[in-house]
Amino acid sequence: MNPPPFDPELGAFLDTIAHLMGPPPTREQLPAAREPSPLQPRPTDDELSRGGRFRISEDGPLLSCLPADATGPVPVLYWIHGGGMILGDNRSGGLTQILDLVVDLPAAVVAVNYGLAPEHPHPEPVEDCYAGLQRVAELGLGPLIVAGRSAGGGLAAATVLLARDRGGPAIHAQMLLAPMLDDRNDSFSARQLDGRGIWDRSANAFGWGCLLGDAAGGPDVSPYAAPARATDLSGLPPAYLDVGSAETFRDEDVAYANAIWQAGGDAELHVWPGGFHGFDGFVPESRLARRAWATRRDWLTGVLGR
């Protein structure tokens, strides 16, 4: 079962990244693992303002970054951070890159905090994300795009399913970056890349186990926990999905895009050759990362023009 090669430019950084990250934490080690690290620094309000172009405010679990010069309604990208369901907060997980992505559109970004597993198992994280979405919708700022990376991408997909099934809020589009979608953890790519790259099969099993306990991988997991379990993907807003070719989530993400198409939906899918999980955040100046961010921006510009 030969794995696909890592992009050479990215591969040169992989050992250093893996060394800094260390092995996946145990449950006892989670409090220490949640402390800020060189790989996941927590930006200040000044850093988030991107030179004064955003006004930063916090209200409970919501961190709002509104264009400083906006004179009317603007689109809102509702951002859900990653961290394997067990790590991260609304300032980490690529928020500064998301702000750079939308700063010239212009659009607002509202990032949400959700309860982390195992202290807050399913359904608490997705219900936190849905409650935050309802609060943002009540502000009446503009079209809502639900977005997230990794675990946040999975929660974004689940939040969109909840919004569809509960009759709102209305969502204009969804952007899922290497989303964590399938608790069964048994796709070809999960087995092919076990022990390689960032967030392999064993780390994935730990994250899902924290969220779902003994139910992980069993027959009764809700699609609001693991969206790959959904049997009906009709009636969803346009979706953007991307993933690396050399990461655990590759095949479940491709399958999710395919299921949207089979349900008659709109999905744009990109598989970045040689990309490991989180390559666009860990090595943002690499050629592949720059291509990924430019492609996301193009999609956002297009979907907001509809």
SESEMAR-167791 format. One record per residue (C-alpha): x negated, y, z. Coordinates in steps of 0.02 Angstrom, whole numbers, plus 50000, padded with zeros to 5 digits. Layout:
// SESEMAR-167791
XYZ/...
//
This chain:
// SESEMAR-167791
500005000050000/498795013249938/499295030849996/499255045749879/497675056349897/497645072549992/497355088349892/495445090449900/495535108349961/496755103550098/495855087550142/494305097250188/495255104850335/496195089350391/494935082250515/494745099150601/496635101450614/496865083750681/495485086550809/496265102850870/497995095150879/497445079250966/498555063750979/500435065551003/500805069751185/501615057751305/503185063351395/502115067651547/500975078351439/502365088351356/502315103451474/500465106051437/500725102851250/502025116751246/500775129851300/500155141451159/498675134451062/497495140750926/498545131250799/500205138250862/499905155750932/501415165750991/501425182350898/501785198550989/503185210450941/501875221550860/501255207150753/503025202350706/503425220050652/502215217750505/501565235450516/503205243050571/504245235650431/505355225850551/506235231150711/506065217350841/507335213650977/507825198751085/509525193751149/509535177251242/508955163551124/508955174850971/507435184550911/507985197250780/506825205050652/507805218150555/507115228450411/506645245250486/507255255150337/508865245650302/510355257250278/511705244150252/512035225550260/510555214350216/510405195550193/509945185950350/508775171150353/509245161250509/507615152650556/507495136450657/505735132050714/504875115250699/503965104950829/504585087050814/506125090850922/504945092051072/503845107551046/503915125750991/504975141151014/505735155050911/504075164350894/503075149550834/503155137550689/502805149550547/503915164350591/502605177050534/502495168450365/504395168750349/504365187450383/503065189750248/504165179450131/505675190950148/504915207950188/505085214750012/506795207349971/507285215150095/508075203150218/508225200950405/507585185850499/508425179450657/507505165250744/508365154350872/507765145051026/508555128051057/508385115551197/506905103951174/507005085151196/506895074751301/507545087051431/508885092351307/509385077151203/510605076851058/511815085451036/511095100151135/509805106051006/510985106550858/512395114050962/511185127651018/510765131150835/512605131450786/513065143150929/511665154950877/512285154550698/514015159550756/513305174350850/512305180050700/513825178450586/514815189750703/513545203750673/514155205150494/512435209050425/512545200350256/512405183250172/511755169650287/510365157850236/509995143850360/508165138750354/506945128250451/505345118250443/505055100250497/506175096850649/506895114150618/507265108950439/508225093950504/509165104950626/509515117350487/510275103550380/511295097450529/511885115150570/512485117250391/513445100850405/514245106850566/514725123350487/515545114350341/516485102250453/517045115350579/517615127750448/516235140750466/515285151650477/515085153650289/513315149650233/512615156350072/511165144050054/509995132550151/508105131350142/507355115250211/505455114550221/504805096750246/506355092950350/506415078950480/508015070150429/507995051450464/507815043350635/507645026150557/505825030550518/505665016150394/505515024250223/504145018750105/503185034950136/503325032950326/502525015750313/501315020550174/500605035350270/500625027950445/499045033550534/498625046950405/498825065750400/499895075750520/501435068650609/501355050350559/502595036450590/502125033850773/502265052550812/503935052750720/504575038150824/504095047550982/505025063250928/506605054050880/506515043651038/506455059451142/507985066351052/509035050551042/508355038551173/508735020251141/509985024951005/508575030150886/508565019050732/510175010350784/511855009650697/512765023650788/511725039250759/512695054850710/512295064150549/512245079850657/510705072150739/509945064250584/510675071750424/510025057250319/511435047350401/512765058250318/513855048850194/514675064550123/513575078950063/514915087349960/515415105349987/513705111250046/512885127850000/511435127949875/509905119449948/508035121349927/506975106749988/505115104149979/503875091750050/502105085650023/501755069949925/500595063750063/501715065050216/502925054550316/504495064150266/504225063150077/505465049450034/506845054250155/506795072150088/506845066549907/508295055049951/509245069350033/509075080349879/509645065749772/511165063049884/511645081349865/511555079549675/512575063549681/513905073049779/513965086349642/512965099049739/511575111349700/509825107049759/508085112249706/506705100049756/504825102049753/503555088649801/501855096649824/500485085049760/499245080349895/500115090450030/500085084050208/501395089050336/501275107650375/499905111150248/500705127850203/500555133750383/498885126050430/497975131150270/499015145950207/497665152850091/497475136449996/498015136249815/499405123749851/500085133749997/500115149749894/501065140449757/502315134049886/502645151149962/502805159349791/504055146049737/505095148349893/505145166949865/505705164449685/507115153149744/507655165349879/507685179749755/508725169449635/509975162649761/510265179949835/510645186349661/512125174449641/
//
